[in-house]
């Protein structure tokens, strides 16, 4: 008998098939029994009629517990009331892997620490499957977006001798070469690739050893970083608008059922269309001061500040041209105000804060070299980076979009920890 996935049952109506999966619920009236099976692609209601099956099969049904893995065979029948619109009339049932009655995650409330301790099992829940499906959709959408625009994907090192950000580093001994660091960003290598191929993007894990326990921080997360030769700061923001709008449209189109499962307010996403709001850093400070914030010009914006800013709008907000001291060494000095750099943070609405950080890169050799010195970085480690300005310098810009932050916003999640299968946080390294 053919083995099929639950997602493929729509083409099997009236046929006898075998489905394999895990038991989600069981109930019996004594004469008719029902079980709901999960196989990772969907849910299937299976009906067992006592008079239509052998006593041995009826007894096997009685042994089923939550998360028992089984194979069931029978006729596929259309039923609008059943999950997915189909049910299976069971003619055979085989227990593949028993599950003891003490399965840790029961249909009741559990604390978040308990669930994270059992993350390997928590992933089986409908909510987590919905989040994972949206993450998968977004990853594919990101690749499609850049592929359609003739970007080249470049895989950059995870182990590096040069750092790109001020945040904490994870270091490790690297043979006789001294310390290596887990990459905070692929950007510096992306700039070299942009000089070779024009339009590139990187997609990979990045690491920040910040001692932060907020809902917006992970120590290991995934980031997408395009870098484009000849783009200036304005071009860079236009590309960000196009990407974010595309990702939201794609999710609404292909993963609406999962958004509904998560009880997401779809109207909030349907309004995400370019152009986005643009605020100069000085304007943002003025807005914050009117709202009672004590943040002064020259300081970086915190999570509370970002929430106050986006409360005014139903779209993402660009905050542009931050003070030089608040941002990374590689950002282009603003010709209109040398105290600032040509950069932007894109803040998601509904209080989700920064999902993108971008900038035009400093293309002047002497200015970039001086910033490296001023930041007390090891100049020798950046000689190759300075070569990009020595040999044919060029205007270029790029950005980094945090995948988990974007997922959290689109899904309406209260914390990043659900946006990745196995989150790594300051006090969590297992499972």
N, C-alpha and C positions, 0 to 999 in steps of 0.2 A: 504494500500500500504506500502511496506517495507521501513523503515527508514535506510539510509546508510550514512556512512562517505565518503567524497570525495576520501580519500585514498583507499577505497575499491571498487571503481567503475569499476576497470578493470575486475572484475568477474561478472559485472551486464550488460554488453553490450546486447542491444536488449530487456532489461527488463524495466518495469515501476517502478520507485522508488521515494521516497521522500527524499530530502536533506534539511537540516536546516543550516542556517549560517547568515553571515552578508554581505551586499552589498558593493562591493569594487569599481565597476564602472558601469555606465549605459550609453547607447547610443541608439538612434533610428533613423531610416530612414523614419519613418512615416508608413511603412508597416511591417517592420521587426525590432524588438528591441533585444538588447543584454544586458545582465547583467553578471558581474563576481561575483561569490559568494565565500566567504572565510569561512571555518568552523574550522580552526586550524590545519587540516591535509593536506590541499591543496587548490587549486583554481579550480573553475568550471565555464566554460562558459555556460550560459543558453540562449536559443534562443526562442523568443516569436514571432509567426507569427500572425498578426492581424486578418487575415481571418480564422484562425484555432482556435481562442479562443473567449470567450464571450466578449461583450462590457464591462462588469463589470471587468473582469480580465485585459483587456487592460487599463482600467482606474486605476486599482490598480498599474499596472506597472508604470504609469505616476506619481504616488505619491512617488516612491522610491527615496531615497536620500542616500548619503554616510553613511554607517554603520547601515542602517535600518536592523533589524533582520527579516528574512522571512523563510517560508517553501515553497519549490517549488517541484512540482511533474511532472513527464513526463518520456519519453523514453530516456535511455542512448544510445548515438551513438558514435562510434569511429570516431575521427577526429584528424589527426596528427597535424593540425594547431592550435588546441585549447590547452589551458594550461592543462598539465597532459595527453593529448592525447584523451580526451573524452569531449563531450558536452551533454547538456540535452535539449531535445525538450519539452518546457514547455506546460503542459495541465492544470495546476492549480497553483495558487500562493496565499499565505496567508501572510499578514503582521502581524508579532508577536509584534514587538516593533519599533515604529516610531523613527526616528532620525532627530532632527531639522536641518535646513539649516546651522546653525552656528556651526556645528561640528568643534572643535578647530583646528584639524590637517588636513589641506587641501593639495592637490597635488601641493605644492610650497615649496620654501626654508623657513625653520624656524630656529631661533637661538637655540643654544644648551640649554640655560637656559629655554627657552620656552618649548622645548621638554621635559626637565627634570621635569619642573613643571607639565607637562601633561604626565608623564611617564606611568600612568595607561592606557592611550590611545595610546601612542607611541608604546607600546608593540605589537599592532596589525599590525604593518608594516611588509612587507616581510623581510626586513633586520633584524629586531629584532627577527622574528620567526626563521630565519636561525641561528642566534647566539644562541638562546635558544635551538634549536635542537642539535647544536654541544655541548653545555654545557651538555645537557642530555646524549648525546652519551659518552662524556668523563667521566661523573660520573659513568655510567654503566660500562665503560671500566675499570675504576679504581677498582671497586668492583670485576670485573671478573679477572683482573690481579692478585689481591691478593688471591682471592678465589682459583684460579687454582694452586697457590703456597702454599696452606694450611696455609695461614695467618688467624688469628682470629681477627675479628673486635671487638674493644672495644670502648664503648662510655664513654668519660671522662667528668668530671664536667665542666660546664660553669662558675659557681661560685666557687671561690677558695680563699684560704688564702695565698698561695705561688705563687710567680711570677717566670717566666722562662726567661724573656727578660728585657733589660734595657729600652725599649720604654715605652711610657706613659700608664697609667692605668686608666680604668673607675672603680670607686669605688662606693660602696653602703653600707648602714647600714645593718647588718645582725643580727637581733634580739639582744640577749645579748652577741654575740660573737665578737662584734666590727665590723671593716670594712671587707667586702668581695670585691673581684675584679673580673671583667669579664675576662675570661681566655684569655691570649695572646697565649697560646699553650696548647696542651694536653700532651706534651712530658713527663713531670715529672711523670705523672700517667702512661703513656705508658711504661716507664722504669720498673715500678713495675709490670705491666702486662706481660712484656717480661720475667721477672724472673719467672713468674708463668706459662706462656704458650709458651715461646720460640720465636714465630714470631707473631707479632700483628700489627694492624694499627688502627688509629683513623681517623674519617672523620666528621668534624663539624665546626661550626662557631667560629671564633676567633676575638678578638677586640684589637685595638691599638689606644690609645688616643694621637697619634702624631699630632701636628699642622702642617700638611703637605697638600699642595694643588697640588701636582704633579700628572701627568697622571698615575703614578704607585702606588698610595696609595688610599686605602679605609679604613674607620674606622671599618667596619665590613666586614669580608671576610671569605671564607671557605678554610680550610687547611686539607691536608691529611698527616698523620705522621706515617710512619712505624717505628717500633723498633724491632731489631733482636738480640737475644742473640747469642754470640760467633762471630758476625761479627765485623771485624776491619774497619778501615777507607777505605782501598782499596775495601773490600767487599761491603761497603756502596755505593761507587761510581759506582760499577758494577751494583748494584740493581737500582740505579738512571738511568743509561744508558738504562737498560732493560725497565724500566717503561716508560720513555719519548719516546723511540723509538716505543714502543707498542701503546701508545696513539696517536702518529702521524699516524702510519699505520692504526689504527682502524678508525680514522677520514677520512683519504683518501679513505678507503674502503667503509665506510658506509654513509658518509656525503659529498661526492664529490659535489653533486648538491648544497648544502648549501654553500660550499666554493666558488663555481662558482658564486652564487648569491652575495657573498661578494667581488667578484673580487679578490680573493686571488691568488697570484702567486704560483701555485701548485708545480712548480719545486723547490722552496725554501724548501718545506716540504718533497719532495721526496728524497732529499739528506740527510735527518736526519737518519743516521744509525750509530751504534757503530762501533769502539770505538770513544768517544769524545776526544777533545783536553784536555790535562792536563798541567796546568802551576802552578809552585810553586809561592807563593805570591811574593817572591823576584824577580822571573823572570817577573811577571806581572808588578812590579814596574819599572824594567829596561825597559820593553817595553813601558810603559807610559812615562817615562822620555825621551826616544828616540822620542816620538811623541809630546813632548812639554808640558806634564802635569807637574804641580808643586807638585803633591802628593808625599810625602816622605815616606820612610819605617817607619812603625808603625801606619800609619793612615788607617782608613777603606776606602774602595773604594766607590766613589760616582757614580751617574748615568752616568756622562760624562766619567769617567774613564772606566766604564764597556762597554760603547759604543765604546770607542777607542780600547779596547782589542778585542771585538768580530768582529770588522771591518776586522780583519786579516783572519777570518775563515768563512766557510759556515755551520759549525756545532756548537752545544753548546760547551761551554768552561768551564772546571772546573778550578777555582782558589783555590789552596789548602794551608793549613797551615798558616793561618793568625797570626799576633802577638796576644799574649794572651790578651793584654789590649783592643783590638778591638772587642773581642768576649765574649760570655756568660760564666758564671762561671762554667758551668757543662762540658765544653769541655776538652778532655784528653790532658794533657801536652805532647808535642812532645819530645820523648826521644832523637831524633837527634839534637834538638835545643830547649831547655827549654824556650826560649823567645816566642815560638809559640805553637799553639795547633793543634791537628789532626782534621782538619775540611775542608769543601769545600763549596763554593758557585757555583752553576751551572748557568751560564749566557747564556740566549737564544740569538741566532744570530739576525741580522737585528736591533740591538739596543734596544731589549726588556728587556735586563738586567736580574737581578737575578730572577729565578723562583723557585729555591730550595736552602735551606740552610741545611747543614748536618754536622755531626761530630761523631767521636768516643767519647763515654762518659767517663768522669774521673771515674775510678773504684777504685782508691786508697782513702780509707776513710780519712786519715789525709790531703791529698792534697785537696780533695773536701771540707772538713770542713774549711780549711784555706781560700779557695777561697770565701766561703760564708761569712766568717768574713771580709775578705779584701773588699768585695763588700758592706759591712755594711748592710747586709740583716738580718732579724730577725731569729737568729739561731733556736729558738724554733719552728718556722713555718716549718723548714726543717728537723726536727728530723726524721720524717717518711721517708724522702728521703735518709737521711744518713743510715737508717736501711738497705737499699738495699745494702750498702757496708759493714755494720756490719755483716750481716747474709748471707754469701755465695756470696761474690762479684764475678763479672764475667765480661769478656770483652763483650762489646755490643756497638752498633752504630745505628743511625737512622737519619732521615731527615724530613723536612717539605716542601711540595710542595704546593705553592699557586694556588688554582684552577683558580681564576680570571686572574692571570698573565699568566697562561698556556693557558687559553682560548684566551686572548688578542693576544698572540703570534701566536697561531695556526690559529686564524681567521684573523690576520693582522689588529687588531683594534688599533686606535691611543690612546685610553684611556680605563682604566678599567671600567669606569662607564657603558659601554654597556654590560659588561660581566656578570652582575647580574641583576635580574629583577628590584629590587628597591635599587639602590645604596645609601649607607650612606657615606657621605663625611663631611669634616670639617664644611661646611656651608650648609649642606643639610640633613634634617631629614624628609622631606615630599616629595611625598605622601607616 
